[in-house]
């Protein structure tokens, strides 16, 4: 992986040396290309997502099952720019993405608990884009995250409830490092134009033998927890924008964004209580679950007609529960409204 990154950086600098066009470079300037699509679950942007889901006992602190529940998923993220260089035909940049998100059960009357918090960052992110002389394929891009880390933390109230209920897996430590590589076609360059963007990529575990998670005998019955052995998560992303369609006007631009991914469902048991109050469990092998995240809505425009940083979207998600240790639950349908701010 280090060799691949070195080759990519070397090629970028070789292109720069042989280019005849004038160059422009800046330190600490936010790039205007290769931005994350709105539906990307790991996008380091600011967003507040309020939606409805069906609650399972695994993550419900109430003594009675509540069924359909309104909850909230706020995310605070940013891309810290390091260096940006460009000419007429190509551009590249280095930055540091960082974000954390929480899962907040604010409608639970007794404790209104935070159920889970996820922290994510990369040591550096490299983005490169090359213009093409084609009306159909306008440009191609490359994104490399040589070292991406995520760690998750179960909420305190939920930890206490699981311990009091004698659930064998009180807490699982989901923490891993990976390498991420993706290719982008038709980046809109943050411009107001009709555009179809496509991105194909994958995350690769740095240490497949360690897996995506580990457990402590003081917090879990390690005899029922199998180590993970799947080490890659591929994804495909699509984003459509149209500034002059029927759904757009002088104040906002319509945008449709989707992500289809194959995410690893963890293999430790799911626990629930039967009609007699006895603790039961369901066990599944580790497997890939198709996950679809679709967002449709609007990016708002400023008074001068340029794109603002704000947007509002309707969201539908179907697939694996993506919160921390609950990635062993294969079903997490969600419908929500999301407010977005991009830096």
C-alpha positions in Angstrom: 0.0 0.0 0.0 2.8 2.4 0.8 4.4 1.6 -2.5 1.2 2.3 -4.4 0.8 5.7 -2.6 4.4 6.6 -3.4 3.9 5.8 -7.1 0.7 8.0 -7.2 2.5 10.9 -5.7 5.5 10.5 -7.9 3.3 10.5 -11.0 1.5 13.6 -9.9 4.7 15.5 -9.5 6.1 14.3 -12.8 3.0 15.6 -14.6 3.5 18.9 -12.8 7.2 19.2 -14.0 6.4 18.6 -17.7 3.3 20.7 -17.8 3.6 23.9 -20.0 0.6 25.7 -18.6 0.8 28.3 -15.8 0.6 26.8 -12.3 -1.3 28.0 -9.2 -0.6 26.6 -5.8 -1.8 27.5 -2.3 -1.3 26.2 1.3 -4.4 25.8 3.5 -6.8 26.5 0.6 -10.0 24.4 0.5 -10.2 22.4 -2.8 -13.0 22.9 -5.2 -12.9 19.4 -6.7 -13.2 15.8 -5.5 -15.7 16.7 -2.8 -17.6 13.9 -1.0 -21.0 13.1 -2.3 -23.9 13.9 0.0 -25.0 10.2 0.4 -21.5 9.1 1.5 -21.9 7.8 5.0 -18.3 8.7 5.9 -18.4 12.2 4.4 -16.6 14.7 6.8 -19.4 17.3 6.7 -21.8 18.8 9.2 -25.3 17.4 9.1 -28.3 16.7 11.3 -30.4 13.8 10.4 -33.8 13.3 12.1 -35.7 10.2 11.2 -37.9 7.3 12.1 -36.7 3.7 12.6 -37.9 0.5 14.2 -36.2 -0.1 17.6 -34.7 -3.5 18.6 -34.1 -4.5 22.2 -30.4 -4.5 21.5 -30.3 -0.7 21.5 -33.4 0.3 23.4 -32.9 1.5 27.0 -36.7 1.4 27.8 -38.2 -1.5 29.7 -40.9 -1.9 27.1 -40.6 -2.2 23.3 -41.5 1.1 21.6 -41.7 -0.1 18.0 -41.4 2.9 15.6 -39.3 5.7 17.1 -38.0 9.1 16.1 -34.3 9.6 16.7 -31.4 11.8 15.6 -28.0 11.3 14.0 -25.9 14.5 14.2 -22.5 14.6 12.5 -19.7 17.1 12.9 -17.0 16.9 10.2 -14.5 19.0 8.4 -11.7 18.7 5.7 -8.6 20.5 6.9 -6.8 21.7 3.8 -3.0 21.4 3.6 -1.9 22.0 0.0 -3.6 22.7 -3.4 -2.0 22.9 -6.8 -3.5 23.2 -10.2 -3.2 24.3 -13.8 -5.7 24.3 -16.7 -5.9 20.5 -17.2 -5.1 18.9 -13.8 -5.2 19.6 -10.1 -4.3 17.8 -6.9 -4.6 18.5 -3.2 -3.7 17.1 0.3 -6.1 17.5 3.2 -7.0 15.9 6.5 -10.6 14.6 6.9 -12.0 14.3 10.4 -15.5 13.7 11.8 -17.6 12.2 14.6 -21.2 11.2 14.6 -23.6 10.3 17.4 -26.8 8.3 17.6 -29.2 10.1 19.9 -32.5 8.6 21.2 -33.9 12.0 22.2 -37.5 10.8 22.4 -36.8 8.3 25.2 -38.6 10.0 28.1 -36.4 8.7 31.0 -32.8 9.2 29.9 -32.8 10.5 26.3 -29.6 8.6 25.8 -26.7 8.8 23.4 -26.6 5.3 22.0 -23.3 5.4 20.1 -20.5 7.7 19.0 -18.2 7.1 16.1 -14.9 8.9 15.6 -13.1 9.0 12.2 -10.0 10.6 10.7 -7.3 10.0 8.1 -3.7 11.0 8.5 -3.9 12.6 5.0 -6.1 12.5 2.0 -4.8 12.8 -1.6 -7.1 13.9 -4.4 -6.1 14.2 -8.1 -8.2 15.2 -11.1 -7.5 15.3 -14.9 -9.7 17.0 -17.5 -10.6 15.1 -20.6 -11.4 16.4 -24.1 -14.9 14.8 -24.2 -18.4 16.1 -23.7 -19.5 12.8 -22.1 -16.5 12.1 -19.9 -15.4 15.5 -18.7 -12.8 14.5 -16.2 -11.5 11.6 -14.1 -10.4 11.7 -10.5 -8.5 9.7 -7.9 -8.8 9.7 -4.1 -6.4 7.9 -1.8 -6.6 7.7 2.0 -3.5 5.8 3.0 -4.5 5.5 6.6 -8.1 5.8 7.8 -9.1 5.1 11.4 -12.5 4.6 13.0 -13.3 3.9 16.6 -16.7 3.6 18.1 -18.1 4.0 21.7 -21.3 2.6 23.2 -23.3 5.2 25.1 -23.1 5.0 28.9 -26.8 4.6 29.6 -27.0 1.7 27.1 -23.9 0.1 28.6 -25.5 0.1 32.0 -28.8 -1.3 30.8 -27.0 -4.2 28.9 -25.0 -5.0 32.0 -28.1 -5.0 34.3 -29.9 -7.2 31.8 -27.0 -9.6 31.8 -26.6 -9.5 28.1 -23.4 -11.6 27.4 -21.9 -9.0 25.0 -22.1 -5.8 27.0 -19.6 -3.9 24.8 -17.7 -4.7 21.6 -14.7 -2.5 20.7 -15.2 -1.7 17.0 -11.9 -0.1 16.0 -9.9 -0.5 12.9 -7.5 1.1 10.4 -7.8 0.8 6.6 -6.6 2.0 3.3 -9.1 3.5 0.9 -8.9 4.0 -2.9 -11.6 5.4 -5.2 -12.0 6.6 -8.8 -14.3 9.4 -9.8 -15.8 10.2 -13.2 -17.4 13.6 -14.1 -16.6 15.8 -11.1 -18.8 18.9 -11.3 -16.0 21.1 -9.8 -18.6 22.8 -7.6 -20.2 24.5 -10.7 -23.8 25.1 -11.5 -24.3 22.6 -14.4 -26.3 19.5 -15.2 -24.0 16.7 -14.3 -23.8 12.9 -13.5 -21.0 11.9 -11.2 -19.9 8.3 -10.6 -17.4 7.0 -8.0 -16.2 3.4 -7.5 -14.0 2.5 -4.5 -13.2 0.3 -1.6 -11.8 0.2 1.9 -9.1 -2.4 2.7 -8.2 -3.4 6.3 -4.6 -2.7 7.2 -4.5 -5.7 9.5 -7.0 -8.4 8.4 -5.8 -10.7 11.2 -7.0 -8.1 13.7 -10.3 -7.6 12.0 -12.9 -4.8 12.4 -13.3 -5.3 16.2 -12.1 -7.0 19.4 -13.6 -7.8 22.8 -12.6 -7.8 26.4 -13.4 -10.8 28.7 -14.5 -8.3 31.3 -17.1 -6.8 29.0 -18.2 -9.8 26.8 -18.4 -13.6 26.7 -15.5 -14.0 24.3 -16.4 -17.7 23.7 -19.4 -16.6 21.6 -17.5 -13.9 19.6 -15.8 -15.1 16.4 -13.1 -12.9 14.9 -13.9 -11.2 11.6 -12.2 -12.5 8.5 -13.6 -10.3 5.7 -11.2 -7.4 5.0 -12.7 -5.3 2.2 -15.8 -3.2 1.8 -16.5 -2.0 -1.8 -18.9 0.8 -2.7 -20.4 2.6 -5.7 -21.6 6.2 -5.6 -23.7 8.3 -7.9 -24.8 11.9 -7.8 -26.9 13.9 -10.2 -27.4 17.7 -10.1 -29.5 19.9 -12.3 -29.6 23.7 -11.9 -32.3 24.4 -14.6 -34.7 21.5 -14.3 -38.3 21.7 -13.0 -37.2 21.0 -9.4 -34.7 23.9 -9.4 -35.0 27.6 -9.4 -32.9 30.8 -8.7 -32.8 29.9 -4.9 -31.9 26.2 -5.0 -30.5 23.4 -7.2 -32.0 19.9 -7.2 -29.6 17.1 -6.3 -30.0 13.3 -6.2 -27.3 11.2 -4.4 -27.0 7.5 -3.8 -24.5 5.1 -2.3 -24.6 1.3 -2.8 -22.1 -0.6 -0.7 -21.4 -4.1 0.5 -20.7 -3.8 4.2 -19.5 -6.5 6.5 -22.1 -7.8 9.0 -20.3 -8.8 12.2 -20.9 -12.3 13.4 -21.4 -12.1 17.2 -24.9 -12.9 18.5 -28.0 -10.7 18.6 -29.9 -10.9 21.9 -33.6 -10.5 22.7 -36.1 -11.7 25.4 -38.9 -14.1 24.5 -42.5 -13.9 25.7 -41.5 -15.5 29.0 -38.7 -12.9 29.6 -35.9 -15.4 28.9 -32.8 -14.2 27.1 -32.5 -15.7 23.7 -29.9 -15.2 20.9 -29.6 -15.3 17.2 -26.3 -16.3 15.6 -25.2 -15.6 12.0 -22.0 -16.1 10.1 -20.1 -13.0 9.0 -21.4 -11.9 5.7 -21.7 -9.0 3.2 -25.0 -7.0 3.4 -26.0 -4.8 0.5 -26.7 -1.3 1.8 -28.4 1.5 -0.1 -28.5 5.1 1.0 -30.5 7.5 -1.2 -30.8 11.3 -0.6 -32.8 13.7 -2.7 -33.2 17.4 -2.1 -31.7 20.8 -2.8 -28.4 22.7 -2.4 -29.3 26.4 -1.7 -27.9 29.2 -3.9 -26.5 32.5 -2.7 -27.7 35.9 -3.8 -25.0 36.1 -6.5 -26.3 32.8 -8.0 -23.4 30.6 -6.7 -23.7 27.5 -4.6 -23.9 28.0 -0.9 -22.7 25.5 1.7 -26.2 24.6 2.9 -28.6 21.9 1.7 -31.8 20.1 2.8 -32.6 16.5 1.8 -35.0 13.6 2.2 -33.2 10.3 2.9 -34.1 6.6 2.6 -31.7 3.9 3.9 -32.0 0.2 3.8 -29.3 -2.3 4.9 -27.0 -3.0 7.8 -27.1 -1.1 11.1 -24.0 1.1 10.7 -23.7 2.2 14.3 -20.7 0.9 16.2 -21.1 -2.6 17.6 -24.6 -2.9 16.2 -23.2 -3.8 12.8 -24.1 -7.4 13.7 -27.8 -6.4 13.0 -28.6 -6.9 9.3 -31.8 -4.7 9.1 -31.9 -1.0 9.8 -34.5 0.7 7.6 -34.6 4.4 8.0 -36.5 7.4 6.6 -35.3 10.9 7.6 -34.8 14.5 6.8 -31.2 15.8 6.7 -29.8 19.3 6.9 -26.3 19.6 5.6 -23.5 22.2 5.8 -20.3 21.5 3.7 -17.0 23.3 4.4 
